[in-house]
Amino acid sequence: MSKTISILGSTGSIGRQTLEVAEELSLNVAALTAHNNVNLAEEQARKFRPRLVIMTDAAAAKDLKIRLADTEIKVQGGISALSTAATLPGVDTVVTAVVGMVGLKPTMAAIREGKRIALANKETLVCAGELVMEAADRCGAEIVPVDSEHSAIFQCVQGCVDRGEIRRLVLTCSGGPFYGMSKEEVNQKTRADALKHPNWKMGPKITVDCATLMNKGLEVIEAMRLYRLPLTRVNVVIHRQSIVHSLVEFRDGALLAQMGTPDMRLPIRYAMTYPRRAESRAEPLNLLGCPPLTFTEPDRGTFPCLRLAEVAAAKGGTACTVLNAANEEAVRLFLEDRIRFREIFELTARAMTELPVIHRPSLADVLEADAEARRMVLKDFSL
């Protein structure tokens, strides 16, 4: 069980809920990181009294340093300082809850120190999964997933000594806010429409990814890396109720599922307490009050981002890096009302088509592919 944690991305949705869980479990919070939300970072710092707070925005770091001058809390600025928080002596668990490729380097740094990684940053495994898993094996670092779907799978395979007994993984997907609509209807949707997720409260980027189904595509790649399985053994089904968080089918035909209310504090708590379970204050799932549970095939024609992610998964190497980086920039343009919903797919597909794939990439190759994909998406936009 975790005792002392660092939280990378403490002011985001996962970071805030992790602090709630840490308070319930009486965990020591040694470090917090954020981008530029100075007010919330100060509030968190004064409540949890970490040794270190990182603000990746330099101006925000300067502001916070002044605000916390009456405390002994150290404040540092810059993206490179994330690795300092991730490798802080005495920390046994690093919660990587930052969004995007910014999480890769600090996660790798924490792995080299042999720390437990409570992984909520899917880009780390999507973009550099082979490198990350090899490093974890070499350094003896545990990677415990925090995403609800991957946590569900992780919990379902705890009794499985021989991973060869797994026939396939089944990732469930809510379908997002546009489920059941035609391609024409979906293409007219706005930023405000895309941010209305039916079941989960999350940050804007991941919420848009849920609307395009890219989030599920990224999770397919993540599952392949975590469990060392080919694409043919990782499937997606639409499950509107978000009660079955994912399933594992074994070679004898048995299916194990993890069920629960759509509450991220459950997988966060399990990542903190694994291999044990701690008492929770949250209301448990009421089976008698559940709606009927339904499962349907995703509509890859209306939501082509899922198919695009599966293409990248089949190619492997830097194809996954390009997919993630191009999508990240396209979603940013969409959130700024600079492109239409359909163009998220179009810009990402163009980068996937035009950029070469490097198999068995080095970390430098991954970072270069990431940068090149971003440049390609943004080349026609003045920022």
SULJOKA-V75548 format. One record per run of one state. SS is the DSSP state (H for helix, E for strand, L for the rest). FROM is the first residue (numbers start at 0). TO is the last residue. Records with the same first field share a line. If there is no record, write none. Layout:
SS=FROM-TO, FROM-TO
This chain:
L=0-2, 8-11, 25-26, 34-36, 48-50, 55-56, 67-72, 77-77, 86-91, 96-100, 112-114, 119-120, 139-141, 145-146, 156-161, 173-181, 187-189, 194-202, 212-212, 227-229, 238-242, 250-253, 259-262, 273-285, 289-294, 296-302, 315-316, 335-339, 354-361, 378-382
E=3-7, 27-33, 51-54, 73-76, 92-95, 115-118, 142-144, 165-172, 233-237, 243-249, 254-258, 295-295
H=12-24, 37-47, 57-66, 78-85, 101-111, 121-138, 147-155, 162-164, 182-186, 190-193, 203-211, 213-226, 230-232, 263-272, 286-288, 303-314, 317-334, 340-353, 362-377
